Amino acid sequence: MEDESQEIELTEDEKDLLKELLNESAELSNLGESRRKFLKNVSTVSAAILATQLLAEQKLLAFEPSGNAGFDVNQVDAMSIKLRVNGVEKALQIEPRVTLLDALRERLELTGSKKGCDHGQCGACTVLVDGRRTLSCLTLAAQVEGSEITTIEGLAKGGELHPVQAAFIKHDGFQCGFCTPGQICSAVALMNEAKNGEASYVTADVRAKSGSVKLSDDEIRERMSGNICRCGAYPNIVAAIREVHSGKAVVQNWDIVIKEKANEAV
Amino acid sequence: MKQFSYSRAVDAPNAVQTVSASREIKFLAGGTNLIDLMKEGVENPSALVDIVRLNLKQIKNLSGGISIGALAKNTDTANHPLIRQNYPLLSQAILAGASQQIRNMATNGGNLLQRTRCPYFYEVTMPCNKRAPGTGCGALEGINRMHAIFGWSEKCVAVYPSDMSIALAALDAVVNVQGANGQERSIPFTNFHRLPGDNPEKDTNLNHGELITTIELPKNNFAGKSYYLKVRDRASYAFALVSVAAGLEMDGSRIKQARVAMGGVAHKPWRATEAEKFLIGKTADETNFKQAAEAEMQQARPLEHNEFKVDLGRRAIVHALQKAMNGGRT
């Protein structure tokens, strides 16, 4: 019997092809669906083996797209709505009780937004609705018809990360990463709130007129309090936000240890 | 969540008419509390009428004060220049509540109608006279650290959770509502929410189907001397153990008028009238603040686990009044 744990040896050409495939498919679209479609198409041509492997892996990670996964529209009081997510309008048949979070994750296959507590207490499901941070777990999908919804999948422009995404990587603003999409969406909206001069509970004087507000670390902490991080990456999250908000580089407090450096240290 | 049907209201009269038809039908605005309660099975409406797009969002000056639309979002209300300038106490109280995400979603009318966060109310397998009248109160002899010290009854010891409402109580707000057949009425804020008495299932004096349209605030002279203090288990994004909305109007070195309202201590925003009465005509110093706090807290009836709220409340009143005198700065 074949040893399944054994890794398949790829030739140099195959490795290049795989690299190319992954790059191209990542660029194709924010929607996982497109990547799958792409891989399916590709599987019929020369890269058949590789693509099939990738497809199998995808199946393990995400269920197959099917128009109305999870429920039978004929059984319930279904309604037709259109949701505009990351610039793409999608028509959906849903029950009224479907939350925006479930519509995103289970129907539109945008699983970046996370279901943490599902009760509005953790912030993992935070998305932008018409530019404002919103808890998708406490929003019915039907309520946001006609609104512009942006999820973590829609923040990068092409291959370029949003500055907040890049800063989270630079400052190691996460450990397990589960709360990160919500943290980043929240922080993106926070930048605009500060620009608009919005106040917070720790604002020294709410009567003072202000254009844009310069946020202290205390202000950042207060304004991000709706996003819980159980790994406790808070200092790094604050550093990442401070850097993007201030436009001034904040010193990175970690580095990847490479062999030479490790030897130096010894 | 149980199945329900969903529709969007065309206008306020249409919404009122639809909801008035049955107790099973409810208004849906921001949804931050209702959707959560529906997930828990605490609320089980058969239909929701979405009112969030109705044109009840204006915040505007009136000759004698200000009018705030019931469907304006909490964020927009707290940051409105008229509110920040003339009613900073209200801005602070709104900003003390929940998180930015929730304030972006929540409407002013919905904020007023928040239900208690008493865990016995939320847990459907527990007895609760508010959720299921006649089943008893789980908190009375249960874990009642977060519960009331003022105005509770044997039927219910829950506290009302809103921060915004505590400021509105201190500012003598008036709630304007529209009922079936276009009937309108105005309810003084202190009479809007109820003490539990024998009917804790009723949070407010609103009738079913009545829609809050605007909240009005009269002019006042507290703007330069007010403060909202919120004391909680963690620094942010938690419900109050005790909160105090304080406002002082001075006549030279003497207090002409004082407003003190407390949150986290009763089934409704608790207007600290004993403290207010004591302060009139007194100088604004720590000794008088302490005596005012003492006068109010004498009426407190703590439960088994919340005696700390009496001491905390006493000190919170003093601290909030001092902050108010200091111009309300944090």
HADDOCK unambig.tbl for C-alpha pairs under 7 A between the chains (distance, minus, plus):
assign (segid A and resid 96 and name CA) (segid B and resid 4 and name CA) 6.79 0.50 0.50
assign (segid A and resid 96 and name CA) (segid B and resid 5 and name CA) 6.25 0.50 0.50
assign (segid A and resid 96 and name CA) (segid B and resid 6 and name CA) 5.87 0.50 0.50
assign (segid A and resid 97 and name CA) (segid B and resid 3 and name CA) 6.48 0.50 0.50
assign (segid A and resid 97 and name CA) (segid B and resid 4 and name CA) 6.98 0.50 0.50
assign (segid A and resid 119 and name CA) (segid B and resid 36 and name CA) 5.77 0.50 0.50
assign (segid A and resid 132 and name CA) (segid B and resid 104 and name CA) 6.95 0.50 0.50
assign (segid A and resid 133 and name CA) (segid B and resid 101 and name CA) 5.20 0.50 0.50
assign (segid A and resid 134 and name CA) (segid B and resid 101 and name CA) 4.73 0.50 0.50
assign (segid A and resid 134 and name CA) (segid B and resid 102 and name CA) 6.82 0.50 0.50
assign (segid A and resid 134 and name CA) (segid B and resid 104 and name CA) 6.68 0.50 0.50
assign (segid A and resid 134 and name CA) (segid B and resid 105 and name CA) 6.58 0.50 0.50
assign (segid A and resid 135 and name CA) (segid B and resid 101 and name CA) 6.06 0.50 0.50
assign (segid A and resid 135 and name CA) (segid B and resid 102 and name CA) 6.97 0.50 0.50
assign (segid A and resid 138 and name CA) (segid B and resid 31 and name CA) 6.45 0.50 0.50
assign (segid A and resid 138 and name CA) (segid B and resid 32 and name CA) 5.63 0.50 0.50
assign (segid A and resid 138 and name CA) (segid B and resid 35 and name CA) 5.88 0.50 0.50
assign (segid A and resid 138 and name CA) (segid B and resid 36 and name CA) 6.58 0.50 0.50
assign (segid A and resid 139 and name CA) (segid B and resid 31 and name CA) 6.62 0.50 0.50
assign (segid A and resid 198 and name CA) (segid B and resid 79 and name CA) 5.97 0.50 0.50
assign (segid A and resid 199 and name CA) (segid B and resid 79 and name CA) 6.52 0.50 0.50
assign (segid A and resid 200 and name CA) (segid B and resid 95 and name CA) 5.66 0.50 0.50
assign (segid A and resid 201 and name CA) (segid B and resid 92 and name CA) 5.83 0.50 0.50
assign (segid A and resid 201 and name CA) (segid B and resid 95 and name CA) 4.99 0.50 0.50
assign (segid A and resid 201 and name CA) (segid B and resid 96 and name CA) 5.29 0.50 0.50
assign (segid A and resid 202 and name CA) (segid B and resid 330 and name CA) 6.33 0.50 0.50
assign (segid A and resid 203 and name CA) (segid B and resid 330 and name CA) 6.95 0.50 0.50
assign (segid A and resid 204 and name CA) (segid B and resid 329 and name CA) 5.24 0.50 0.50
assign (segid A and resid 204 and name CA) (segid B and resid 330 and name CA) 4.95 0.50 0.50
assign (segid A and resid 205 and name CA) (segid B and resid 329 and name CA) 5.21 0.50 0.50
assign (segid A and resid 206 and name CA) (segid B and resid 84 and name CA) 5.86 0.50 0.50
assign (segid A and resid 206 and name CA) (segid B and resid 88 and name CA) 6.30 0.50 0.50
assign (segid A and resid 207 and name CA) (segid B and resid 84 and name CA) 5.15 0.50 0.50
assign (segid A and resid 207 and name CA) (segid B and resid 85 and name CA) 4.86 0.50 0.50
assign (segid A and resid 207 and name CA) (segid B and resid 88 and name CA) 6.30 0.50 0.50
assign (segid A and resid 222 and name CA) (segid B and resid 236 and name CA) 6.40 0.50 0.50
assign (segid A and resid 223 and name CA) (segid B and resid 100 and name CA) 6.69 0.50 0.50
assign (segid A and resid 225 and name CA) (segid B and resid 99 and name CA) 6.50 0.50 0.50
assign (segid A and resid 225 and name CA) (segid B and resid 236 and name CA) 6.15 0.50 0.50
assign (segid A and resid 225 and name CA) (segid B and resid 237 and name CA) 6.01 0.50 0.50
assign (segid A and resid 226 and name CA) (segid B and resid 99 and name CA) 4.80 0.50 0.50
assign (segid A and resid 226 and name CA) (segid B and resid 100 and name CA) 6.76 0.50 0.50
assign (segid A and resid 226 and name CA) (segid B and resid 101 and name CA) 6.96 0.50 0.50
assign (segid A and resid 226 and name CA) (segid B and resid 237 and name CA) 6.39 0.50 0.50
